[in-house]
Structures are given as structure tokens and as C-alpha cells.
């Protein structure tokens, strides 16, 4: 008596279907979208940098004190606006000098 056998084509189709279902489930669960938060933060930082460069000529006081961007980050939904430096910190840039350079502003010379 022969056992039940599946043609190789059927096995390949089932494997592809399972793979597609896993990818779709990962997409809807949010596992494939964490990069979109980083892209959103980078876009907001770029806009703040442009405003800081053009309107305020890279003034350090504005970088620290003036909240140039209305933005609500998922990590802190209560905060509704950010300074350039705070946006740099969200992107992992922790020094003022690195933030200036990221925004294409000249380094501060002492």
C-alpha cells in the first residue's frame, strides 16, 4: 500500500502561501514599520534645521530655546513642539556641536 504523496508543486505553493501570510501578519502588527518613525523624525528635523538656518542664521540660543516645530512624537504624546536640539536628541544626536553639523551650520569657534 502506497502512502499519500504530494507533488512538489503543491509543496512549493503551500510554502509560498505561508511565507506571504507571515509577511502580511508582520506588516499589520507593525514589525515592518519601525523605520517609518525614524523617517518621520528625520523629516521633522530637516524642516527645523532649514528654518533654523534660513530664519535664525544658526543662532545657538534659538537652537536650544525656541520651539520651532509643532510635532508630537509617539514617545512623548504630551509634548506638542520641539526645539532643534530636542529633535536632534530624538534622532540620537546628543551634543550641540553634532546637532549644528547635522543641520549644516558652522561649528562654534571659541
MOPAC internal coordinates of N, CA, C and O (Angstrom, degrees):
PM7 1SCF
backbone

  N    0.0000 0     0.00 0     0.00 0    0    0    0
  C    1.4407 1     0.00 0     0.00 0    1    0    0
  C    1.5266 1   108.40 1     0.00 0    2    1    0
  O    1.2310 1   121.52 1   -48.88 1    3    2    1
  N    1.3146 1   114.70 1   131.12 1    3    2    1
  C    1.4571 1   120.05 1  -179.33 1    5    3    2
  C    1.5212 1   110.21 1   -86.62 1    6    5    3
  O    1.2310 1   121.69 1   -33.27 1    7    6    5
  N    1.3599 1   114.37 1   146.73 1    7    6    5
  C    1.4565 1   119.27 1   174.76 1    9    7    6
  C    1.5187 1   110.25 1   -79.10 1   10    9    7
  O    1.2310 1   121.05 1    -9.95 1   11   10    9
  N    1.3094 1   115.60 1   170.05 1   11   10    9
  C    1.4664 1   120.48 1   178.45 1   13   11   10
  C    1.5228 1   107.86 1   -76.47 1   14   13   11
  O    1.2310 1   120.77 1   -47.51 1   15   14   13
  N    1.3051 1   116.12 1   132.49 1   15   14   13
  C    1.4624 1   119.21 1   179.06 1   17   15   14
  C    1.5273 1   109.38 1  -126.37 1   18   17   15
  O    1.2310 1   121.92 1   -33.36 1   19   18   17
  N    1.3180 1   113.93 1   146.64 1   19   18   17
  C    1.4629 1   119.86 1   176.49 1   21   19   18
  C    1.5141 1   108.53 1  -108.51 1   22   21   19
  O    1.2310 1   120.43 1   -39.35 1   23   22   21
  N    1.2975 1   116.78 1   140.65 1   23   22   21
  C    1.4622 1   118.08 1   174.81 1   25   23   22
  C    1.5336 1   109.57 1   -66.64 1   26   25   23
  O    1.2310 1   120.91 1   -27.99 1   27   26   25
  N    1.3020 1   115.87 1   152.01 1   27   26   25
  C    1.4689 1   121.13 1  -178.64 1   29   27   26
  C    1.5262 1   110.41 1   -60.01 1   30   29   27
  O    1.2310 1   119.33 1   144.67 1   31   30   29
  N    1.3029 1   118.88 1   -35.33 1   31   30   29
  C    1.4626 1   121.41 1   178.87 1   33   31   30
  C    1.5302 1   111.22 1   -58.93 1   34   33   31
  O    1.2310 1   120.12 1   138.70 1   35   34   33
  N    1.3031 1   117.37 1   -41.30 1   35   34   33
  C    1.4621 1   121.22 1  -179.90 1   37   35   34
  C    1.5289 1   110.66 1   -65.85 1   38   37   35
  O    1.2310 1   120.46 1   139.60 1   39   38   37
  N    1.3275 1   116.73 1   -40.40 1   39   38   37
  C    1.4735 1   120.50 1   178.62 1   41   39   38
  C    1.5231 1   110.51 1   -63.67 1   42   41   39
  O    1.2310 1   119.98 1   137.94 1   43   42   41
  N    1.3202 1   117.65 1   -42.06 1   43   42   41
  C    1.4744 1   121.82 1   179.32 1   45   43   42
  C    1.5299 1   110.13 1   -64.43 1   46   45   43
  O    1.2310 1   119.96 1   136.54 1   47   46   45
  N    1.3057 1   117.68 1   -43.46 1   47   46   45
  C    1.4723 1   121.45 1  -179.85 1   49   47   46
  C    1.5262 1   110.30 1   -63.74 1   50   49   47
  O    1.2310 1   119.81 1   137.33 1   51   50   49
  N    1.3091 1   117.96 1   -42.67 1   51   50   49
  C    1.4726 1   121.16 1   178.38 1   53   51   50
  C    1.5290 1   110.30 1   -63.49 1   54   53   51
  O    1.2310 1   120.17 1   137.99 1   55   54   53
  N    1.3377 1   117.29 1   -42.01 1   55   54   53
  C    1.4682 1   120.93 1   179.50 1   57   55   54
  C    1.5257 1   111.03 1   -62.92 1   58   57   55
  O    1.2310 1   120.09 1   137.53 1   59   58   57
  N    1.3225 1   117.43 1   -42.47 1   59   58   57
  C    1.4732 1   121.11 1   178.68 1   61   59   58
  C    1.5251 1   110.25 1   -65.65 1   62   61   59
  O    1.2310 1   120.21 1   138.65 1   63   62   61
  N    1.3188 1   117.20 1   -41.35 1   63   62   61
  C    1.4637 1   120.49 1   179.21 1   65   63   62
  C    1.5269 1   111.12 1   -62.39 1   66   65   63
  O    1.2310 1   120.12 1   138.33 1   67   66   65
  N    1.3226 1   117.38 1   -41.67 1   67   66   65
  C    1.4729 1   120.84 1   178.21 1   69   67   66
  C    1.5261 1   110.11 1   -64.59 1   70   69   67
  O    1.2310 1   120.17 1   137.72 1   71   70   69
  N    1.3260 1   117.29 1   -42.28 1   71   70   69
  C    1.4658 1   121.00 1   178.46 1   73   71   70
  C    1.5286 1   111.12 1   -61.68 1   74   73   71
  O    1.2310 1   120.12 1   136.23 1   75   74   73
  N    1.3061 1   117.38 1   -43.77 1   75   74   73
  C    1.4708 1   121.21 1   178.60 1   77   75   74
  C    1.5330 1   110.22 1   -62.77 1   78   77   75
  O    1.2310 1   119.88 1   137.09 1   79   78   77
  N    1.3072 1   117.84 1   -42.91 1   79   78   77
  C    1.4658 1   120.64 1   178.77 1   81   79   78
  C    1.5359 1   111.42 1   -62.71 1   82   81   79
  O    1.2310 1   119.91 1   140.89 1   83   82   81
  N    1.3162 1   117.78 1   -39.11 1   83   82   81
  C    1.4641 1   121.19 1   178.20 1   85   83   82
  C    1.5209 1   110.58 1   -64.62 1   86   85   83
  O    1.2310 1   120.04 1   136.24 1   87   86   85
  N    1.3279 1   117.53 1   -43.76 1   87   86   85
  C    1.4705 1   121.29 1   179.63 1   89   87   86
  C    1.5230 1   110.49 1   -64.99 1   90   89   87
  O    1.2310 1   119.61 1   137.05 1   91   90   89
  N    1.3114 1   118.35 1   -42.95 1   91   90   89
  C    1.4635 1   121.56 1   178.93 1   93   91   90
  C    1.5265 1   110.27 1   -63.86 1   94   93   91
  O    1.2310 1   119.96 1   138.07 1   95   94   93
  N    1.3149 1   117.68 1   -41.93 1   95   94   93
  C    1.4681 1   121.17 1   178.42 1   97   95   94
  C    1.5290 1   110.45 1   -64.23 1   98   97   95
  O    1.2310 1   119.83 1   139.31 1   99   98   97
  N    1.3283 1   117.93 1   -40.69 1   99   98   97
  C    1.4683 1   121.22 1   178.59 1  101   99   98
  C    1.5210 1   110.62 1   -64.93 1  102  101   99
  O    1.2310 1   120.38 1   141.15 1  103  102  101
  N    1.3220 1   116.88 1   -38.85 1  103  102  101
  C    1.4690 1   120.43 1   179.39 1  105  103  102
  C    1.5230 1   110.85 1   -62.96 1  106  105  103
  O    1.2310 1   120.20 1   133.20 1  107  106  105
  N    1.3187 1   117.23 1   -46.80 1  107  106  105
  C    1.4569 1   120.33 1  -177.54 1  109  107  106
  C    1.5216 1   113.01 1   -75.16 1  110  109  107
  O    1.2310 1   119.76 1   159.43 1  111  110  109
  N    1.3054 1   118.06 1   -20.57 1  111  110  109
  C    1.4622 1   119.60 1   177.43 1  113  111  110
  C    1.5218 1   111.39 1   -84.47 1  114  113  111
  O    1.2310 1   120.02 1   169.96 1  115  114  113
  N    1.3213 1   117.58 1   -10.04 1  115  114  113
  C    1.4541 1   120.94 1   177.38 1  117  115  114
  C    1.5121 1   113.92 1    95.54 1  118  117  115
  O    1.2310 1   119.29 1  -179.12 1  119  118  117
  N    1.2948 1   118.95 1     0.88 1  119  118  117
  C    1.4616 1   121.56 1  -178.64 1  121  119  118
  C    1.5187 1   112.74 1   -67.52 1  122  121  119
  O    1.2310 1   119.93 1   153.67 1  123  122  121
  N    1.3052 1   117.74 1   -26.33 1  123  122  121
  C    1.4589 1   120.31 1  -177.77 1  125  123  122
  C    1.5247 1   112.72 1   -96.49 1  126  125  123
  O    1.2310 1   119.09 1  -176.65 1  127  126  125
  N    1.3393 1   119.33 1     3.35 1  127  126  125
  C    1.4536 1   120.78 1  -172.91 1  129  127  126
  C    1.5343 1   115.11 1  -113.26 1  130  129  127
  O    1.2310 1   117.44 1  -173.40 1  131  130  129
  N    1.3160 1   122.48 1     6.60 1  131  130  129
  C    1.4574 1   118.25 1  -178.01 1  133  131  130
  C    1.5218 1   113.34 1   -62.16 1  134  133  131
  O    1.2310 1   120.11 1   155.11 1  135  134  133
  N    1.2981 1   117.40 1   -24.89 1  135  134  133
  C    1.4606 1   119.85 1   179.17 1  137  135  134
  C    1.5240 1   111.25 1   -67.10 1  138  137  135
  O    1.2310 1   119.55 1   154.90 1  139  138  137
  N    1.3232 1   118.47 1   -25.10 1  139  138  137
  C    1.4594 1   119.96 1  -178.97 1  141  139  138
  C    1.5264 1   111.21 1   -66.47 1  142  141  139
  O    1.2310 1   119.49 1   147.55 1  143  142  141
  N    1.3250 1   118.58 1   -32.45 1  143  142  141
  C    1.4625 1   121.30 1   176.21 1  145  143  142
  C    1.5222 1   110.12 1   -65.45 1  146  145  143
  O    1.2310 1   120.24 1   136.47 1  147  146  145
  N    1.3232 1   117.14 1   -43.53 1  147  146  145
  C    1.4614 1   120.85 1   178.07 1  149  147  146
  C    1.5314 1   110.77 1   -63.61 1  150  149  147
  O    1.2310 1   120.43 1   140.54 1  151  150  149
  N    1.3244 1   116.79 1   -39.46 1  151  150  149
  C    1.4616 1   119.91 1   178.90 1  153  151  150
  C    1.5238 1   110.52 1   -65.60 1  154  153  151
  O    1.2310 1   120.09 1   139.12 1  155  154  153
  N    1.3362 1   117.44 1   -40.88 1  155  154  153
  C    1.4626 1   121.44 1   178.66 1  157  155  154
  C    1.5261 1   110.06 1   -63.47 1  158  157  155
  O    1.2310 1   120.52 1   134.08 1  159  158  157
  N    1.3437 1   116.61 1   -45.92 1  159  158  157
  C    1.4697 1   120.23 1   178.19 1  161  159  158
  C    1.5212 1   111.19 1   -60.43 1  162  161  159
  O    1.2310 1   120.30 1   137.65 1  163  162  161
  N    1.3386 1   117.03 1   -42.35 1  163  162  161
  C    1.4623 1   120.17 1  -179.50 1  165  163  162
  C    1.5206 1   110.86 1   -64.63 1  166  165  163
  O    1.2310 1   119.83 1   140.38 1  167  166  165
  N    1.3195 1   117.93 1   -39.62 1  167  166  165
  C    1.4626 1   121.14 1   178.18 1  169  167  166
  C    1.5252 1   110.85 1   -63.91 1  170  169  167
  O    1.2310 1   120.62 1   136.18 1  171  170  169
  N    1.3278 1   116.41 1   -43.82 1  171  170  169
  C    1.4695 1   120.47 1   178.98 1  173  171  170
  C    1.5199 1   109.94 1   -63.72 1  174  173  171
  O    1.2310 1   119.97 1   137.24 1  175  174  173
  N    1.3319 1   117.67 1   -42.76 1  175  174  173
  C    1.4645 1   121.06 1   178.31 1  177  175  174
  C    1.5196 1   110.72 1   -63.09 1  178  177  175
  O    1.2310 1   119.86 1   137.35 1  179  178  177
  N    1.3235 1   117.86 1   -42.65 1  179  178  177
  C    1.4732 1   120.55 1   178.24 1  181  179  178
  C    1.5201 1   111.26 1   -60.26 1  182  181  179
  O    1.2310 1   120.03 1   137.74 1  183  182  181
  N    1.3301 1   117.54 1   -42.26 1  183  182  181
  C    1.4695 1   120.66 1   178.26 1  185  183  182
  C    1.5246 1   110.95 1   -64.23 1  186  185  183
  O    1.2310 1   120.48 1   137.95 1  187  186  185
  N    1.3304 1   116.68 1   -42.05 1  187  186  185
  C    1.4673 1   120.18 1   178.43 1  189  187  186
  C    1.5266 1   110.37 1   -64.23 1  190  189  187
  O    1.2310 1   120.45 1   138.46 1  191  190  189
  N    1.3238 1   116.74 1   -41.54 1  191  190  189
  C    1.4706 1   120.39 1   178.41 1  193  191  190
  C    1.5259 1   111.03 1   -61.87 1  194  193  191
  O    1.2310 1   120.51 1   137.70 1  195  194  193
  N    1.3286 1   116.64 1   -42.30 1  195  194  193
  C    1.4697 1   119.84 1   178.80 1  197  195  194
  C    1.5251 1   110.65 1   -61.33 1  198  197  195
  O    1.2310 1   120.16 1   135.23 1  199  198  197
  N    1.3175 1   117.29 1   -44.77 1  199  198  197
  C    1.4671 1   120.62 1   178.19 1  201  199  198
  C    1.5198 1   110.65 1   -63.26 1  202  201  199
  O    1.2310 1   120.88 1   136.12 1  203  202  201
  N    1.3146 1   115.92 1   -43.88 1  203  202  201
  C    1.4687 1   121.04 1  -178.83 1  205  203  202
  C    1.5260 1   111.49 1   -62.75 1  206  205  203
  O    1.2310 1   120.56 1   139.37 1  207  206  205
  N    1.3418 1   116.54 1   -40.63 1  207  206  205
  C    1.4648 1   119.89 1   179.99 1  209  207  206
  C    1.5215 1   111.76 1   -70.86 1  210  209  207
  O    1.2310 1   120.55 1   132.66 1  211  210  209
  N    1.3274 1   116.55 1   -47.34 1  211  210  209
  C    1.4654 1   119.29 1  -171.93 1  213  211  210
  C    1.5216 1   113.00 1   -80.19 1  214  213  211
  O    1.2310 1   119.88 1   136.47 1  215  214  213
  N    1.3151 1   117.84 1   -43.53 1  215  214  213
  C    1.4687 1   119.94 1  -175.12 1  217  215  214
  C    1.5245 1   112.74 1   -87.36 1  218  217  215
  O    1.2310 1   120.14 1   149.59 1  219  218  217
  N    1.3332 1   117.35 1   -30.41 1  219  218  217
  C    1.4641 1   119.89 1  -173.22 1  221  219  218
  C    1.5242 1   113.31 1  -119.22 1  222  221  219
  O    1.2310 1   119.76 1  -173.99 1  223  222  221
  N    1.3234 1   118.06 1     6.01 1  223  222  221
  C    1.4498 1   123.39 1   175.91 1  225  223  222
  C    1.5342 1   112.36 1    51.81 1  226  225  223
  O    1.2310 1   120.17 1  -139.01 1  227  226  225
  N    1.3288 1   117.27 1    40.99 1  227  226  225
  C    1.4681 1   124.17 1   176.72 1  229  227  226
  C    1.5320 1   113.29 1    60.28 1  230  229  227
  O    1.2310 1   119.96 1  -147.43 1  231  230  229
  N    1.3248 1   117.68 1    32.57 1  231  230  229
  C    1.4656 1   122.07 1   179.02 1  233  231  230
  C    1.5376 1   109.88 1   -65.58 1  234  233  231
  O    1.2310 1   120.71 1   -56.03 1  235  234  233
  N    1.3341 1   116.25 1   123.97 1  235  234  233
  C    1.4729 1   121.14 1  -177.23 1  237  235  234
  C    1.5124 1   112.73 1   -61.73 1  238  237  235
  O    1.2310 1   119.86 1   145.53 1  239  238  237
  N    1.3327 1   117.87 1   -34.47 1  239  238  237
  C    1.4652 1   120.14 1   179.71 1  241  239  238
  C    1.5294 1   111.34 1   -64.53 1  242  241  239
  O    1.2310 1   120.79 1   142.51 1  243  242  241
  N    1.3106 1   116.09 1   -37.49 1  243  242  241
  C    1.4595 1   120.04 1   178.52 1  245  243  242
  C    1.5269 1   109.75 1   -68.92 1  246  245  243
  O    1.2310 1   120.59 1   142.16 1  247  246  245
  N    1.3217 1   116.49 1   -37.84 1  247  246  245
  C    1.4687 1   121.23 1  -179.94 1  249  247  246
  C    1.5227 1   111.00 1   -57.74 1  250  249  247
  O    1.2310 1   120.21 1   140.79 1  251  250  249
  N    1.3144 1   117.21 1   -39.21 1  251  250  249
  C    1.4567 1   122.22 1  -175.36 1  253  251  250
  C    1.5263 1   111.70 1   -91.00 1  254  253  251
  O    1.2310 1   119.78 1   140.04 1  255  254  253
  N    1.3188 1   118.03 1   -39.96 1  255  254  253
  C    1.4641 1   121.52 1  -167.94 1  257  255  254
  C    1.5256 1   115.73 1   -99.38 1  258  257  255
  O    1.2310 1   119.58 1   144.71 1  259  258  257
  N    1.3186 1   118.40 1   -35.29 1  259  258  257
  C    1.4621 1   121.44 1  -172.99 1  261  259  258
  C    1.5247 1   110.91 1   -89.09 1  262  261  259
  O    1.2310 1   120.84 1   -55.12 1  263  262  261
  N    1.3066 1   116.01 1   124.88 1  263  262  261
  C    1.4590 1   120.33 1   177.18 1  265  263  262
  C    1.5227 1   108.21 1   -84.42 1  266  265  263
  O    1.2310 1   121.26 1   -79.45 1  267  266  265
  N    1.3263 1   115.19 1   100.55 1  267  266  265
  C    1.4544 1   121.17 1  -172.11 1  269  267  266
  C    1.5259 1   113.54 1   -87.68 1  270  269  267
  O    1.2310 1   120.12 1   160.20 1  271  270  269
  N    1.3204 1   117.37 1   -19.80 1  271  270  269
  C    1.4573 1   119.25 1  -170.53 1  273  271  270
  C    1.5188 1   110.85 1  -126.26 1  274  273  271
  O    1.2310 1   121.15 1   -51.91 1  275  274  273
  N    1.3166 1   115.40 1   128.09 1  275  274  273
  C    1.4650 1   120.55 1   171.23 1  277  275  274
  C    1.5186 1   106.56 1   -84.90 1  278  277  275
  O    1.2310 1   120.86 1   -68.86 1  279  278  277
  N    1.3180 1   115.97 1   111.14 1  279  278  277
  C    1.4558 1   121.47 1  -176.59 1  281  279  278
  C    1.5219 1   108.06 1  -153.65 1  282  281  279
  O    1.2310 1   120.43 1   -43.85 1  283  282  281
  N    1.3262 1   116.78 1   136.15 1  283  282  281
  C    1.4563 1   121.51 1   175.66 1  285  283  282
  C    1.5135 1   107.73 1  -113.58 1  286  285  283
  O    1.2310 1   120.96 1   -64.52 1  287  286  285
  N    1.3213 1   115.76 1   115.48 1  287  286  285
  C    1.4547 1   121.27 1  -178.89 1  289  287  286
  C    1.5247 1   109.49 1   -91.60 1  290  289  287
  O    1.2310 1   119.81 1   -39.45 1  291  290  289
  N    1.3209 1   117.97 1   140.55 1  291  290  289
  C    1.4682 1   119.96 1   179.35 1  293  291  290
  C    1.5308 1   113.83 1   -59.07 1  294  293  291
  O    1.2310 1   120.18 1   155.26 1  295  294  293
  N    1.3318 1   117.27 1   -24.74 1  295  294  293
  C    1.4632 1   119.37 1   179.93 1  297  295  294
  C    1.5256 1   112.20 1   -74.30 1  298  297  295
  O    1.2310 1   119.85 1   160.13 1  299  298  297
  N    1.3450 1   117.88 1   -19.87 1  299  298  297
  C    1.4592 1   121.93 1   179.49 1  301  299  298
  C    1.5302 1   109.06 1  -148.18 1  302  301  299
  O    1.2310 1   120.00 1  -102.23 1  303  302  301
  N    1.3372 1   117.61 1    77.77 1  303  302  301
  C    1.4646 1   119.99 1  -175.01 1  305  303  302
  C    1.5214 1   114.87 1   -66.04 1  306  305  303
  O    1.2310 1   119.66 1   163.33 1  307  306  305
  N    1.3308 1   118.25 1   -16.67 1  307  306  305
  C    1.4659 1   120.49 1  -179.72 1  309  307  306
  C    1.5262 1   111.65 1   -76.01 1  310  309  307
  O    1.2310 1   120.05 1   153.58 1  311  310  309
  N    1.3161 1   117.51 1   -26.42 1  311  310  309
  C    1.4733 1   121.61 1  -178.66 1  313  311  310
  C    1.5258 1   108.88 1   -85.65 1  314  313  311
  O    1.2310 1   120.63 1   -51.74 1  315  314  313
  N    1.3364 1   116.40 1   128.26 1  315  314  313
  C    1.4601 1   120.20 1  -173.58 1  317  315  314
  C    1.5229 1   114.70 1  -110.05 1  318  317  315
  O    1.2310 1   119.81 1   170.10 1  319  318  317
  N    1.3394 1   117.96 1    -9.90 1  319  318  317
  C    1.4631 1   119.34 1   176.98 1  321  319  318
  C    1.5287 1   109.27 1  -147.79 1  322  321  319
  O    1.2310 1   121.60 1   -25.96 1  323  322  321
  N    1.3259 1   114.55 1   154.04 1  323  322  321
  C    1.4562 1   121.30 1  -172.88 1  325  323  322
  C    1.5178 1   111.21 1  -133.42 1  326  325  323
  O    1.2310 1   121.36 1   -29.34 1  327  326  325
  N    1.3286 1   115.01 1   150.66 1  327  326  325
  C    1.4616 1   120.89 1   170.11 1  329  327  326
  C    1.5216 1   107.60 1   -85.04 1  330  329  327
  O    1.2310 1   120.72 1   -10.76 1  331  330  329
  N    1.3179 1   116.23 1   169.24 1  331  330  329
  C    1.4581 1   120.36 1   178.00 1  333  331  330
  C    1.5284 1   109.57 1   -60.56 1  334  333  331
  O    1.2310 1   120.67 1   136.01 1  335  334  333
  N    1.3213 1   116.32 1   -43.99 1  335  334  333
  C    1.4718 1   119.66 1  -178.19 1  337  335  334
  C    1.5278 1   111.61 1   -63.89 1  338  337  335
  O    1.2310 1   119.88 1   140.45 1  339  338  337
  N    1.3226 1   117.84 1   -39.55 1  339  338  337
  C    1.4703 1   120.46 1   178.28 1  341  339  338
  C    1.5291 1   111.19 1   -64.29 1  342  341  339
  O    1.2310 1   120.63 1   142.13 1  343  342  341
  N    1.3297 1   116.41 1   -37.87 1  343  342  341
  C    1.4649 1   119.60 1   176.66 1  345  343  342
  C    1.5251 1   110.79 1   -66.63 1  346  345  343
  O    1.2310 1   120.37 1   142.01 1  347  346  345
  N    1.3337 1   116.89 1   -37.99 1  347  346  345
  C    1.4629 1   120.02 1   175.82 1  349  347  346
  C    1.5260 1   109.96 1   -61.27 1  350  349  347
  O    1.2310 1   120.60 1   137.94 1  351  350  349
  N    1.3273 1   116.45 1   -42.06 1  351  350  349
  C    1.4636 1   119.82 1   178.95 1  353  351  350
  C    1.5291 1   111.46 1   -62.44 1  354  353  351
  O    1.2310 1   120.10 1   141.39 1  355  354  353
  N    1.3303 1   117.42 1   -38.61 1  355  354  353
  C    1.4652 1   120.31 1   176.52 1  357  355  354
  C    1.5288 1   111.24 1   -60.27 1  358  357  355
  O    1.2310 1   120.65 1   148.09 1  359  358  357
  N    1.3260 1   116.35 1   -31.91 1  359  358  357
  C    1.4662 1   121.17 1  -179.99 1  361  359  358
  C    1.5297 1   112.27 1   -87.70 1  362  361  359
  O    1.2310 1   120.35 1  -178.22 1  363  362  361
  N    1.3420 1   116.94 1     1.78 1  363  362  361
  C    1.4642 1   120.10 1   177.97 1  365  363  362
  C    1.5157 1   114.13 1    89.92 1  366  365  363
  O    1.2310 1   120.20 1  -169.76 1  367  366  365
  N    1.3145 1   117.21 1    10.24 1  367  366  365
  C    1.4693 1   121.54 1   177.85 1  369  367  366
  C    1.5315 1   106.44 1   -95.72 1  370  369  367
  O    1.2310 1   120.37 1   -71.17 1  371  370  369
  N    1.3246 1   116.90 1   108.83 1  371  370  369
  C    1.4623 1   119.34 1  -167.36 1  373  371  370
  C    1.5207 1   115.19 1  -102.88 1  374  373  371
  O    1.2310 1   119.12 1   174.02 1  375  374  373
  N    1.3100 1   119.29 1    -5.98 1  375  374  373
  C    1.4664 1   118.73 1   178.03 1  377  375  374
  C    1.5292 1   109.89 1  -112.33 1  378  377  375
  O    1.2310 1   121.29 1   -29.94 1  379  378  377
  N    1.3272 1   115.13 1   150.06 1  379  378  377
  C    1.4644 1   120.04 1   179.04 1  381  379  378
  C    1.5225 1   110.55 1   -61.56 1  382  381  379
  O    1.2310 1   120.94 1   139.16 1  383  382  381
  N    1.3306 1   115.81 1   -40.84 1  383  382  381
  C    1.4624 1   120.17 1  -178.03 1  385  383  382
  C    1.5334 1   110.87 1   -62.88 1  386  385  383
  O    1.2310 1   120.24 1   135.49 1  387  386  385
  N    1.3186 1   117.15 1   -44.51 1  387  386  385
  C    1.4715 1   120.97 1   178.74 1  389  387  386
  C    1.5234 1   110.47 1   -64.53 1  390  389  387
  O    1.2310 1   120.33 1   144.33 1  391  390  389
  N    1.3313 1   116.97 1   -35.67 1  391  390  389
  C    1.4600 1   120.99 1   178.05 1  393  391  390
  C    1.5274 1   110.40 1   -66.29 1  394  393  391
  O    1.2310 1   120.73 1   136.93 1  395  394  393
  N    1.3297 1   116.20 1   -43.07 1  395  394  393
  C    1.4730 1   120.44 1   177.19 1  397  395  394
  C    1.5298 1   110.02 1   -58.49 1  398  397  395
  O    1.2310 1   120.77 1   132.52 1  399  398  397
  N    1.3216 1   116.14 1   -47.48 1  399  398  397
  C    1.4633 1   120.33 1  -177.99 1  401  399  398
  C    1.5278 1   110.90 1   -66.06 1  402  401  399
  O    1.2310 1   120.02 1   142.64 1  403  402  401
  N    1.3252 1   117.57 1   -37.36 1  403  402  401
  C    1.4593 1   121.58 1   176.86 1  405  403  402
  C    1.5299 1   110.92 1   -61.17 1  406  405  403
  O    1.2310 1   120.52 1   145.37 1  407  406  405
  N    1.3160 1   116.62 1   -34.63 1  407  406  405
  C    1.4673 1   121.58 1   179.73 1  409  407  406
  C    1.5296 1   113.09 1   -88.71 1  410  409  407
  O    1.2310 1   120.70 1  -169.60 1  411  410  409
  N    1.3365 1   116.26 1    10.40 1  411  410  409
  C    1.4585 1   121.36 1  -179.48 1  413  411  410
  C    1.5215 1   113.22 1    60.54 1  414  413  411
  O    1.2310 1   120.87 1  -144.69 1  415  414  413
  N    1.3253 1   115.93 1    35.31 1  415  414  413
  C    1.4511 1   121.14 1   174.49 1  417  415  414
  C    1.5169 1   108.22 1  -102.03 1  418  417  415
  O    1.2310 1   120.51 1   -28.49 1  419  418  417
  N    1.3364 1   116.63 1   151.51 1  419  418  417
  C    1.4721 1   118.64 1  -178.54 1  421  419  418
  C    1.5298 1   110.85 1   -67.05 1  422  421  419
  O    1.2310 1   121.81 1   -28.71 1  423  422  421
  N    1.3216 1   114.14 1   151.29 1  423  422  421
  C    1.4669 1   120.70 1   176.94 1  425  423  422
  C    1.5208 1   109.04 1   -67.97 1  426  425  423
  O    1.2310 1   120.87 1   -29.06 1  427  426  425
  N    1.3214 1   115.93 1   150.94 1  427  426  425
  C    1.4603 1   120.78 1   177.26 1  429  427  426
  C    1.5206 1   107.82 1   -81.61 1  430  429  427
  O    1.2310 1   121.12 1   -54.96 1  431  430  429
  N    1.3133 1   115.46 1   125.04 1  431  430  429
  C    1.4642 1   119.85 1   177.32 1  433  431  430
  C    1.5153 1   108.71 1  -101.21 1  434  433  431
  O    1.2310 1   121.27 1   -41.80 1  435  434  433
  N    1.3349 1   115.17 1   138.20 1  435  434  433
  C    1.4653 1   117.78 1  -177.50 1  437  435  434
  C    1.4990 1   112.44 1  -102.95 1  438  437  435
  O    1.2310 1   120.10 1   180.00 1  439  438  437

